[in-house]
Amino acid sequence: MKDFKFDRTAFKIQTFEEADAANIFDKETPYAERLRQAYYLISLAYGFSMSEQPKLDRKYFIIKKLGK
């Protein structure tokens, strides 16, 4: 197994003001844009493209009615 080292160049120490200015999800950003950006990051993390989305495997998800 390969040992991974912490990459100290990926992040930098910031003040609260600098970190707040770098935040792209501020209060003025609409929820639709926040969701679009989040979905883009999820697609990068799981390795699928936005145009070819994975299909839901229906054999693992079943809807049942509660009660009688």
Secondary structure, DSSP 8 states (H G I E B T S, - for coil): -------TTS-----HHHHHHH-S--TTS-HHHHHHHHHHHHHHHHT--SSS-----TTS--------
